[in-house]
């Protein structure tokens, strides 16, 4: 006699043809969901790459400016005032970036070579635009003279090359060939209305220190200025920047 299932089991048994019996899990099969295909946008991808590159460039620039080192031009050997700068006079140096420094980039080397040293260039010093000029000094009709002056004969601030100055006769007279002076009107105490500073060099420091100032003046005024300078009767007054000078611009 064939075996029969108990009534409870027969009640819950799934027929072989049902989905539950087919998958063997006792539950109906779920429908399969096909994932959506994402649309690629090349323009957005390119924009993202460009943005990443730009951020990298900005980061590198900030690193160089804040903590990095930059290449600059430096002086390799002594260059006297008025001498033409050659390629052998220059070398490269690397310094920490500082916006207050006016050092020149090595990319300007070709523009520097051939210019004239406006001041004495010392080995190891950084090169700046202010140290160079394109105009030879003195030109025709000009001379450069040196005056040894003490505090009280100079402006309070150091003089720079190219500064316009007035050369004054402090004794109130005009020197003669014999070294004597004769009284002249007060407005004649100006020896040179407007001369140009060529260089300034401190010979000694202290309250009685000596400063040697080289001036560019017209040739016809050399004798009077040199004579007054030898007698210690010279004083210089700084004129406003841009004042036209008889000595020209060095």
C-alpha positions as a Markdown table, in Angstrom:
| # | Residue | x | y | z |
|---|---|---|---|---|
| 1 | Unk | 0.0 | 0.0 | 0.0 |
| 2 | Unk | 1.6 | 3.3 | -1.0 |
| 3 | Unk | 2.7 | 5.7 | 1.8 |
| 4 | Unk | 0.7 | 8.9 | 2.2 |
| 5 | Unk | 1.8 | 12.2 | 3.7 |
| 6 | Unk | 0.2 | 13.4 | 6.9 |
| 7 | Unk | -2.6 | 16.0 | 6.2 |
| 8 | Unk | -0.5 | 18.9 | 7.4 |
| 9 | Unk | 2.5 | 18.1 | 5.2 |
| 10 | Unk | 0.3 | 17.4 | 2.3 |
| 11 | Unk | -1.4 | 20.8 | 2.8 |
| 12 | Unk | 1.9 | 22.8 | 2.5 |
| 13 | Unk | 3.7 | 20.7 | -0.1 |
| 14 | Unk | 4.2 | 22.6 | -3.4 |
| 15 | Unk | 3.3 | 20.9 | -6.6 |
| 16 | Unk | 6.3 | 20.1 | -8.8 |
| 17 | Unk | 5.1 | 22.4 | -11.5 |
| 18 | Unk | 5.1 | 25.5 | -9.2 |
| 19 | Unk | 7.9 | 28.1 | -9.3 |
| 20 | Unk | 8.8 | 27.4 | -5.7 |
| 21 | Unk | 9.4 | 23.8 | -6.5 |
| 22 | Unk | 11.4 | 24.7 | -9.5 |
| 23 | Unk | 14.0 | 26.8 | -7.8 |
| 24 | Unk | 14.2 | 24.7 | -4.7 |
| 25 | Unk | 14.0 | 27.6 | -2.2 |
| 26 | Unk | 10.3 | 27.5 | -1.5 |
| 27 | Unk | 9.8 | 31.1 | -2.7 |
| 28 | Unk | 8.9 | 32.6 | -6.1 |
| 29 | Unk | 11.7 | 33.8 | -8.3 |
| 30 | Unk | 12.3 | 37.6 | -8.5 |
| 31 | Unk | 12.5 | 39.3 | -11.9 |
| 32 | Unk | 16.1 | 40.3 | -13.0 |
| 33 | Unk | 16.8 | 44.0 | -13.2 |
| 34 | Unk | 19.2 | 45.2 | -16.0 |
| 35 | Unk | 21.5 | 48.1 | -14.8 |
| 36 | Unk | 21.3 | 51.4 | -16.8 |
| 37 | Unk | 24.3 | 52.3 | -19.0 |
| 38 | Unk | 25.9 | 55.6 | -17.9 |
| 39 | Unk | 26.4 | 58.1 | -20.7 |
| 40 | Unk | 30.1 | 59.3 | -21.0 |
| 41 | Unk | 30.7 | 63.0 | -21.6 |
| 42 | Unk | 34.2 | 63.6 | -23.0 |
| 43 | Unk | 33.9 | 67.4 | -22.5 |
| 44 | Unk | 33.4 | 67.0 | -18.8 |
| 45 | Unk | 36.3 | 64.6 | -18.5 |
| 46 | Unk | 38.6 | 67.0 | -20.4 |
| 47 | Unk | 37.5 | 69.9 | -18.2 |
| 48 | Unk | 38.3 | 67.9 | -15.1 |
| 49 | Unk | 41.8 | 67.0 | -16.3 |
| 50 | Unk | 42.5 | 70.7 | -17.2 |
| 51 | Unk | 41.3 | 71.7 | -13.7 |
| 52 | Unk | 43.6 | 69.2 | -12.1 |
| 53 | Unk | 46.6 | 70.4 | -14.1 |
| 54 | Unk | 45.9 | 74.0 | -13.3 |
| 55 | Unk | 45.7 | 73.2 | -9.5 |
| 56 | Unk | 49.0 | 71.5 | -9.8 |
| 57 | Unk | 50.7 | 74.4 | -11.5 |
| 58 | Unk | 49.3 | 76.8 | -8.9 |
| 59 | Unk | 50.6 | 74.6 | -6.1 |
| 60 | Unk | 54.1 | 74.4 | -7.7 |
| 61 | Unk | 54.2 | 78.2 | -8.1 |
| 62 | Unk | 53.2 | 78.8 | -4.5 |
| 63 | Unk | 55.9 | 76.3 | -3.4 |
| 64 | Unk | 58.6 | 78.2 | -5.3 |
| 65 | Unk | 57.5 | 81.6 | -4.0 |
| 66 | Unk | 57.1 | 80.6 | -0.4 |
| 67 | Unk | 59.7 | 78.0 | 0.4 |
| 68 | Unk | 61.5 | 77.2 | -2.8 |
| 69 | Unk | 64.6 | 78.6 | -4.4 |
| 70 | Unk | 64.9 | 80.6 | -7.6 |
| 71 | Unk | 67.7 | 81.2 | -10.0 |
| 72 | Unk | 69.1 | 84.7 | -10.3 |
| 73 | Unk | 72.1 | 86.5 | -11.9 |
| 74 | Unk | 75.1 | 87.2 | -9.7 |
| 75 | Unk | 78.5 | 88.9 | -10.2 |
| 76 | Unk | 81.4 | 86.6 | -10.9 |
| 77 | Unk | 84.3 | 89.1 | -10.8 |
| 78 | Unk | 85.0 | 92.7 | -10.1 |
| 79 | Unk | 83.5 | 95.2 | -12.5 |
| 80 | Unk | 84.6 | 98.8 | -12.1 |
| 81 | Unk | 82.1 | 101.7 | -12.5 |
| 82 | Unk | 81.7 | 102.6 | -16.2 |
| 83 | Unk | 83.0 | 99.2 | -17.5 |
| 84 | Unk | 80.9 | 97.2 | -20.0 |
| 85 | Unk | 79.5 | 94.0 | -18.5 |
| 86 | Unk | 80.6 | 90.8 | -20.3 |
| 87 | Unk | 79.3 | 87.3 | -20.1 |
| 88 | Unk | 82.4 | 86.3 | -18.0 |
| 89 | Unk | 81.3 | 88.9 | -15.4 |
| 90 | Unk | 78.1 | 86.9 | -14.7 |
| 91 | Unk | 77.2 | 83.7 | -12.9 |
| 92 | Unk | 74.0 | 82.0 | -11.7 |
| 93 | Unk | 73.0 | 81.8 | -8.1 |
| 94 | Unk | 70.0 | 80.2 | -6.3 |
| 95 | Unk | 68.3 | 82.1 | -3.5 |
| 96 | Unk | 65.1 | 81.8 | -1.5 |
| 97 | Unk | 62.3 | 83.8 | -3.1 |
| 98 | Unk | 61.9 | 87.2 | -1.7 |
| 99 | Unk | 59.7 | 89.8 | -3.4 |
| 100 | Unk | 61.7 | 92.7 | -1.8 |
| 101 | Unk | 64.8 | 91.7 | -3.8 |
| 102 | Unk | 65.1 | 93.1 | -7.4 |
| 103 | Unk | 67.5 | 90.4 | -8.6 |
| 104 | Unk | 67.5 | 89.6 | -12.3 |
| 105 | Unk | 66.5 | 86.2 | -13.8 |
| 106 | Unk | 69.2 | 84.3 | -15.8 |
| 107 | Unk | 66.8 | 84.6 | -18.8 |
| 108 | Unk | 67.8 | 88.3 | -19.0 |
| 109 | Unk | 71.5 | 87.4 | -19.4 |
| 110 | Unk | 71.7 | 88.5 | -23.1 |
| 111 | Unk | 70.1 | 91.9 | -22.2 |
| 112 | Unk | 72.6 | 92.5 | -19.3 |
| 113 | Unk | 75.7 | 91.7 | -21.4 |
| 114 | Unk | 76.8 | 94.9 | -23.1 |
| 115 | Unk | 75.4 | 97.3 | -20.5 |
| 116 | Unk | 77.5 | 99.6 | -18.4 |
| 117 | Unk | 78.1 | 99.2 | -14.7 |
| 118 | Unk | 76.5 | 102.2 | -13.0 |
| 119 | Unk | 78.2 | 101.2 | -9.7 |
| 120 | Unk | 81.2 | 99.0 | -8.7 |
| 121 | Unk | 80.1 | 95.4 | -8.9 |
| 122 | Unk | 81.6 | 93.0 | -6.4 |
| 123 | Unk | 81.9 | 89.2 | -6.8 |
| 124 | Unk | 79.1 | 87.3 | -5.1 |
| 125 | Unk | 76.7 | 90.2 | -5.1 |
| 126 | Unk | 73.3 | 89.9 | -6.8 |
| 127 | Unk | 72.7 | 91.9 | -9.9 |
| 128 | Unk | 69.8 | 94.4 | -10.1 |
| 129 | Unk | 68.6 | 96.8 | -12.8 |
| 130 | Unk | 69.6 | 99.8 | -10.7 |
| 131 | Unk | 73.3 | 98.7 | -11.0 |
| 132 | Unk | 73.3 | 99.0 | -14.8 |
| 133 | Unk | 73.0 | 101.7 | -17.4 |
| 134 | Unk | 73.1 | 102.1 | -21.1 |
| 135 | Unk | 74.6 | 105.6 | -21.2 |
| 136 | Unk | 78.3 | 106.1 | -21.0 |
| 137 | Unk | 79.4 | 108.7 | -18.5 |
| 138 | Unk | 80.8 | 111.3 | -18.9 |
| 139 | Unk | 79.7 | 112.3 | -22.3 |
| 140 | Unk | 81.2 | 115.1 | -24.4 |
| 141 | Unk | 81.5 | 118.4 | -22.4 |
| 142 | Unk | 81.2 | 116.6 | -19.0 |
| 143 | Unk | 83.7 | 115.5 | -16.4 |
| 144 | Unk | 83.5 | 113.4 | -13.2 |
| 145 | Unk | 85.1 | 114.9 | -10.1 |
| 146 | Unk | 85.4 | 113.4 | -6.6 |
| 147 | Unk | 84.7 | 115.4 | -3.4 |
| 148 | Unk | 85.7 | 114.3 | 0.1 |
| 149 | Unk | 82.9 | 115.4 | 2.3 |
| 150 | Unk | 82.0 | 115.1 | 6.0 |
| 151 | Unk | 78.7 | 115.0 | 7.8 |
| 152 | Unk | 77.1 | 118.5 | 7.5 |
| 153 | Unk | 78.2 | 118.8 | 4.0 |
| 154 | Unk | 75.9 | 116.1 | 2.7 |
| 155 | Unk | 72.1 | 115.4 | 2.9 |
| 156 | Unk | 71.1 | 113.2 | 5.8 |
| 157 | Unk | 70.2 | 110.2 | 3.6 |
| 158 | Unk | 72.7 | 108.4 | 1.5 |
| 159 | Unk | 73.0 | 109.6 | -2.1 |
| 160 | Unk | 72.3 | 107.2 | -5.0 |
| 161 | Unk | 73.7 | 107.2 | -8.5 |
| 162 | Unk | 71.6 | 109.6 | -10.7 |
| 163 | Unk | 70.4 | 111.8 | -7.8 |
| 164 | Unk | 70.3 | 115.5 | -8.8 |
| 165 | Unk | 72.2 | 117.7 | -6.4 |
| 166 | Unk | 73.1 | 121.4 | -6.1 |
| 167 | Unk | 76.7 | 122.2 | -5.3 |
| 168 | Unk | 77.0 | 125.1 | -2.8 |
| 169 | Unk | 79.9 | 127.3 | -1.7 |
| 170 | Unk | 79.5 | 127.3 | 2.1 |
| 171 | Unk | 81.9 | 130.3 | 2.8 |
| 172 | Unk | 79.6 | 132.8 | 1.1 |
| 173 | Unk | 82.4 | 133.7 | -1.3 |
| 174 | Unk | 83.9 | 132.7 | -4.6 |
| 175 | Unk | 87.3 | 131.0 | -4.5 |
| 176 | Unk | 90.1 | 132.8 | -6.4 |
| 177 | Unk | 93.2 | 131.4 | -8.0 |
| 178 | Unk | 95.2 | 132.3 | -4.9 |
| 179 | Unk | 92.9 | 130.4 | -2.7 |
| 180 | Unk | 91.4 | 133.6 | -1.2 |
| 181 | Unk | 87.8 | 134.5 | -1.4 |
| 182 | Unk | 86.0 | 137.7 | -2.3 |
| 183 | Unk | 82.6 | 138.7 | -1.1 |
| 184 | Unk | 79.8 | 138.1 | -3.7 |
| 185 | Unk | 76.0 | 138.3 | -3.5 |
| 186 | Unk | 74.3 | 135.5 | -1.7 |
| 187 | Unk | 72.7 | 134.1 | -4.8 |
| 188 | Unk | 76.2 | 133.6 | -6.3 |
| 189 | Unk | 77.0 | 131.0 | -3.7 |
| 190 | Unk | 75.7 | 128.3 | -6.0 |
| 191 | Unk | 78.7 | 126.7 | -7.8 |
| 192 | Unk | 76.6 | 124.2 | -9.9 |
| 193 | Unk | 72.9 | 124.6 | -10.2 |
| 194 | Unk | 72.2 | 121.0 | -10.8 |
| 195 | Unk | 74.9 | 118.2 | -10.9 |
| 196 | Unk | 74.4 | 114.5 | -11.0 |
| 197 | Unk | 75.7 | 111.9 | -8.5 |
| 198 | Unk | 77.9 | 109.4 | -10.2 |
| 199 | Unk | 78.8 | 107.3 | -7.1 |
| 200 | Unk | 79.1 | 107.5 | -3.3 |
| 201 | Unk | 81.7 | 105.7 | -1.2 |
| 202 | Unk | 82.1 | 105.8 | 2.6 |
| 203 | Unk | 85.7 | 106.1 | 3.5 |
| 204 | Unk | 85.3 | 106.1 | 7.3 |
| 205 | Unk | 82.4 | 105.9 | 9.7 |
| 206 | Unk | 81.5 | 107.8 | 12.8 |
| 207 | Unk | 80.6 | 111.5 | 13.5 |
| 208 | Unk | 83.7 | 112.6 | 11.7 |
| 209 | Unk | 83.5 | 110.0 | 8.9 |
| 210 | Unk | 84.4 | 110.9 | 5.3 |
| 211 | Unk | 82.3 | 110.2 | 2.3 |
| 212 | Unk | 83.7 | 110.4 | -1.2 |
| 213 | Unk | 81.1 | 111.6 | -3.7 |
| 214 | Unk | 81.7 | 111.6 | -7.4 |
| 215 | Unk | 79.7 | 114.1 | -9.4 |
| 216 | Unk | 79.1 | 114.7 | -13.1 |
| 217 | Unk | 79.4 | 118.4 | -13.8 |
| 218 | Unk | 79.9 | 120.6 | -16.9 |
| 219 | Unk | 83.6 | 120.8 | -17.9 |
| 220 | Unk | 83.7 | 124.6 | -17.6 |
| 221 | Unk | 82.8 | 124.5 | -13.9 |
| 222 | Unk | 85.5 | 122.0 | -12.8 |
| 223 | Unk | 88.1 | 124.5 | -11.6 |
| 224 | Unk | 85.8 | 126.4 | -9.2 |
| 225 | Unk | 84.3 | 123.2 | -7.7 |
| 226 | Unk | 87.7 | 121.5 | -7.2 |
| 227 | Unk | 89.1 | 124.6 | -5.6 |
| 228 | Unk | 86.2 | 125.0 | -3.2 |
| 229 | Unk | 86.3 | 121.2 | -2.4 |
| 230 | Unk | 90.0 | 121.4 | -1.5 |
| 231 | Unk | 89.3 | 124.2 | 0.9 |
| 232 | Unk | 86.4 | 122.3 | 2.5 |
| 233 | Unk | 83.9 | 124.9 | 1.4 |
| 234 | Unk | 81.5 | 122.6 | -0.5 |
| 235 | Unk | 78.1 | 121.4 | 0.5 |
| 236 | Unk | 75.6 | 119.3 | -1.5 |
| 237 | Unk | 71.8 | 119.8 | -1.4 |
| 238 | Unk | 69.5 | 117.0 | -2.8 |
| 239 | Unk | 67.1 | 118.2 | -5.4 |
| 240 | Unk | 63.7 | 116.7 | -6.3 |
| 241 | Unk | 63.8 | 113.6 | -8.4 |
| 242 | Unk | 63.5 | 114.4 | -12.1 |
| 243 | Unk | 65.3 | 117.7 | -11.9 |
| 244 | Unk | 67.1 | 118.5 | -15.2 |
| 245 | Unk | 70.8 | 118.6 | -14.5 |
| 246 | Unk | 73.7 | 120.1 | -16.4 |
| 247 | Unk | 75.6 | 116.9 | -15.8 |
| 248 | Unk | 73.0 | 114.7 | -17.5 |
| 249 | Unk | 71.9 | 111.3 | -16.3 |
| 250 | Unk | 74.6 | 108.7 | -15.6 |
